[in-house]
């Protein structure tokens, strides 16, 4: 089955070039940072004879740090650009843009030590929730919003545990939130397993094969060293503790890879970038940087997978109506504040 282009031809598909380039660039930079800083440098110490490769290691580490700073610079551009584009699209989108603006404001105040961590975390969880609700309202088909809503639910459940701990430390209230982490784990894996719904009209044999290959590689990684290293990286990078069977995470990785491949083959770089940003941002309150990546990813997916409200009544039905608006761009292949 040939891949079907996902980009629409209507006005809703005409995303500003800044959104497309910023999202793809941010996704690429954050993916490089994730692979080098958050993955390779944390596992290199377990490689026998790594000291003999000190110079290549330092060069690669420098590249990862450079990618991190590039990612931060692009995030400072992509997040407000996405918010402004949402603001110009309609009433529902303005609510999402306002929530993103509050997150950005609280993050800036925290960086200037004018706001506490609890306020920033609450604004982050609130922004994720509002964007997810907006996605549901704007989606023409329920399947499109399911993965994004599951990601948001996992993020909020994980955030609830962190917020509960912060509230207890500041002696505001004491809550038992341990169960939220287990729930976040299950819902987070469910998000990845349902990700192909985002690109169900363009999934072809090539995408499925890439997904199957990725699942196999991840499963083998979980077999090595009893899966300790893989679970450590999963917790550090994605906020998942790895308490579920290894096959669940392997299948989840395969579904994400298949979805990304489907977007890439359909030349929907914006949607592919949004998916990558959800992965590089992770689930939960890791840092302002990673939270910014996740929120930007959700906003980008809203822009790429929904259309302007005023055009809902004039769109055709059938395959044409299922075409996902997006930019005709090639898809791209961190300590935080």
C-alpha positions in Angstrom: 0.0 0.0 0.0 1.5 3.3 -1.0 1.8 6.1 1.5 -0.9 8.7 1.2 0.1 12.4 1.5 -1.2 13.9 4.7 -1.0 17.5 3.8 -4.3 19.1 3.0 -4.8 21.8 0.4 -7.2 24.0 2.2 -6.4 27.2 4.1 -6.1 25.3 7.4 -3.0 23.5 6.0 -1.1 26.7 5.4 0.9 26.7 8.6 3.4 29.6 8.9 6.8 28.6 7.6 8.2 29.5 11.1 6.1 26.8 12.7 7.2 24.2 10.3 10.9 25.0 10.3 11.0 25.7 14.1 9.2 22.5 15.0 11.3 20.3 12.7 14.5 22.0 13.8 13.6 21.7 17.5 12.6 18.0 17.1 15.9 17.2 15.4 18.0 19.1 18.0 16.2 17.7 21.0 16.5 14.1 19.5 20.2 14.5 19.1 20.5 15.8 22.6 18.4 12.9 23.9 20.5 10.3 22.1 23.9 11.8 23.1 23.5 13.6 26.5 20.7 11.6 28.1 21.5 8.2 26.6 25.1 7.7 25.3 27.0 9.7 28.0 25.1 7.9 30.7 25.8 4.4 29.3 29.4 5.0 28.0 30.9 4.4 31.4 29.8 0.8 31.1 31.6 0.3 27.8 34.9 -1.6 28.4 38.0 0.4 27.3 36.1 3.7 27.0 39.1 5.5 28.5 41.1 4.6 25.4 38.5 6.5 23.3 38.6 9.7 25.4 39.0 12.1 22.5 36.1 10.8 20.4 34.0 10.6 23.5 34.7 14.3 24.3 34.0 15.3 20.8 30.6 13.5 20.8 29.8 14.9 24.3 30.5 18.4 23.0 28.1 17.8 20.1 25.4 16.7 22.5 25.9 19.8 24.7 25.8 22.0 21.5 22.6 20.3 20.4 21.1 21.0 23.9 21.8 24.8 23.6 20.5 24.8 20.1 17.4 23.0 21.3 16.9 25.6 24.0 17.2 28.5 21.5 14.8 26.9 19.1 12.4 26.2 22.0 12.3 29.9 22.9 11.2 30.5 19.3 8.9 27.5 18.6 6.8 27.7 21.8 5.6 31.3 21.5 5.2 30.9 17.7 3.0 27.9 18.2 1.0 29.7 20.9 0.5 32.8 18.6 -0.6 30.6 15.7 -3.1 28.9 18.0 -4.3 32.3 19.2 -5.1 33.4 15.7 -7.1 30.3 14.8 -10.2 30.6 17.0 -11.8 30.7 20.5 -10.8 27.2 21.5 -7.2 27.7 20.3 -7.0 30.9 22.2 -7.7 29.1 25.4 -4.8 26.7 24.6 -2.6 29.6 23.7 -3.4 31.4 27.0 -2.5 28.2 29.0 0.8 27.9 27.1 1.4 31.6 27.8 0.9 31.1 31.6 3.4 28.2 31.5 5.9 30.4 29.7 5.4 33.3 32.1 5.7 31.1 35.2 8.8 29.5 33.8 10.4 32.9 33.2 9.5 34.1 36.7 11.0 30.9 38.2 14.2 31.4 36.2 14.4 34.9 37.7 13.7 33.4 41.2 10.5 35.4 41.4 8.3 32.3 41.5 8.4 29.0 43.3 8.7 25.5 41.8 5.2 24.5 42.9 3.6 27.3 40.8 5.6 26.4 37.7 4.7 22.7 38.0 1.0 23.6 38.5 1.1 25.8 35.4 2.8 23.1 33.4 0.2 20.4 34.3 -2.5 23.0 33.6 -1.2 23.8 30.2 -1.0 20.1 29.2 -4.5 19.5 30.4 -5.9 22.5 28.5 -4.2 21.6 25.2 -5.5 18.1 25.5 -9.1 19.2 26.0 -8.7 21.6 23.1 -7.5 18.7 20.9 -10.7 16.7 21.8 -12.9 19.7 20.9 -11.2 20.4 17.6 -10.7 16.8 16.4 -13.1 15.6 13.7 -12.5 12.0 14.6 -12.1 10.6 18.1 -9.2 8.4 17.1 -7.0 11.5 16.4 -7.3 12.8 19.9 -6.9 9.5 21.8 -3.1 9.3 21.8 -2.7 13.0 22.7 -5.2 12.7 25.5 -3.5 9.6 26.9 -0.1 11.3 26.8 -1.7 14.3 28.7 -3.3 11.9 31.2 0.0 10.2 31.9 1.8 13.5 32.2 -0.8 14.8 34.7 -0.8 11.7 36.8 3.0 11.8 37.0 2.8 15.5 37.8 0.3 14.9 40.5 2.8 12.8 42.4 5.5 15.5 42.1 3.0 18.3 43.0 1.9 16.3 46.1 5.5 15.9 47.3 6.1 19.6 46.7 2.9 20.6 48.6 3.9 18.4 51.5 7.4 19.9 51.6 5.9 23.4 51.8 3.5 22.1 54.5 0.5 23.1 52.4 -1.3 19.7 52.3 -0.3 16.1 52.7 -1.6 13.7 50.0 -0.9 10.1 49.2 0.0 10.1 45.5 2.1 6.9 45.1 -0.7 5.2 43.1 -0.5 8.0 40.5 2.9 6.9 39.4 1.7 3.3 38.6 -1.3 4.8 36.7 1.0 7.1 34.8 3.1 4.1 33.8 0.2 2.2 32.3 -1.4 5.2 30.6 2.0 6.3 29.3 2.5 3.0 27.6 -1.1 3.1 26.3 -0.3 6.4 24.7 2.6 4.9 22.7 0.5 1.8 21.8 -2.3 4.0 20.4 0.1 6.5 18.6 -0.6 4.8 15.1 -4.1 6.1 15.3 -2.6 9.5 14.6 -1.5 8.3 11.2 -3.8 5.4 10.6 -4.6 6.5 7.0 -0.9 6.4 6.0 0.5 3.3 7.8 2.0 1.1 5.1 4.1 -2.0 5.0 7.4 0.0 5.3 6.1 1.8 8.5 5.0 -1.5 10.0 8.4 -3.1 9.3 10.3 -0.2 10.8 8.0 -0.5 13.9 8.6 -4.3 14.1 12.4 -3.8 13.8 12.4 -1.1 16.5 10.3 -3.3 18.8 12.8 -6.2 18.4 15.8 -4.0 19.2 14.2 -2.5 22.3 13.2 -6.0 23.5 16.7 -7.2 23.1 18.0 -4.1 25.0 15.7 -5.1 27.9 17.1 -8.6 27.9 20.7 -7.4 28.4 21.9 -6.9 32.0 18.6 -8.0 33.2 17.1 -4.9 31.6 18.6 -2.7 34.4 20.3 -0.2 32.0 17.3 0.0 29.7 14.9 0.7 32.6 17.3 3.3 34.1 17.4 5.2 30.8 13.6 4.8 30.5 13.1 6.4 33.9 15.7 9.1 33.4 14.5 10.1 29.9 10.8 9.4 29.8 9.7 9.3 33.4 8.6 5.6 33.3 10.0 3.3 35.9 9.9 0.1 33.8 7.7 -1.9 36.1 5.7 -3.4 33.3 6.8 -6.5 31.2 9.6 -5.7 28.7 7.4 -6.7 25.8 5.0 -3.8 26.7 7.8 -1.2 26.2 9.1 -2.9 23.1 5.7 -2.8 21.5 5.3 0.8 22.6 8.6 1.8 21.0 7.6 -0.1 17.8 4.3 1.8 17.6 6.0 5.1 18.0 8.5 4.3 15.3 5.8 3.1 12.9 3.9 6.3 13.4 6.9 8.5 12.9 7.8 6.6 9.7 4.2 6.9 8.4 4.4 10.7 8.9 7.8 10.9 7.3 6.8 8.9 4.3 3.7 11.1 3.9 6.0 14.1 4.1 4.1 15.5 7.1 7.2 16.9 8.9 5.1 19.0 11.3 3.2 16.0 12.7 6.4 13.9 12.8 8.1 16.7 14.7 5.3 16.9 17.2 5.5 13.2 17.9 9.3 13.4 18.4 8.8 16.3 20.9 6.5 14.3 23.0 9.1 11.6 23.2 12.0 13.9 23.9 9.9 15.9 26.4 8.9 12.8 28.3 6.2 12.2 30.8 6.1 14.1 34.0 7.9 17.1 35.6 11.6 16.5 34.8 12.7 20.1 34.0 11.3 23.3 32.5 13.2 22.4 29.3 11.6 19.0 28.9 8.2 20.3 29.9 8.5 23.0 27.2 9.3 20.3 24.6 6.3 18.2 25.6 3.9 21.2 25.5 5.3 22.4 22.2 4.9 18.9 20.8 1.2 18.8 21.9 0.6 22.3 20.4 2.3 21.3 17.1 0.2 18.2 16.8 -3.0 20.3 17.4 -1.9 22.6 14.5 -1.0 19.7 12.2 -3.9 17.3 12.9 -6.9 19.7 13.3 -8.4 22.3 11.1 -9.9 25.7 11.5 -13.4 25.6 13.1 -14.9 27.7 10.3 -14.0 25.1 7.8 -15.5 22.1 9.5 -18.8 22.4 7.7 -17.2 22.8 4.3 -14.8 19.9 4.2 -15.5 16.8 2.1 -16.0 13.5 3.6 -14.2 10.2 3.0 -10.5 9.9 2.3 -10.2 13.6 1.6 -11.7 14.5 4.9 -9.3 12.2 6.6 -6.3 13.9 5.1 -4.2 15.4 8.0 -3.3 19.0 7.5 0.4 19.7 7.8 3.4 21.2 6.2 5.0 19.5 3.2 8.4 19.2 4.8 10.7 16.2 5.3 10.6 14.8 8.8 13.7 15.1 11.0 15.5 12.1 11.9 19.7 17.4 28.1 19.9 18.6 31.4 17.2 21.3 31.9 16.5 24.3 33.9 
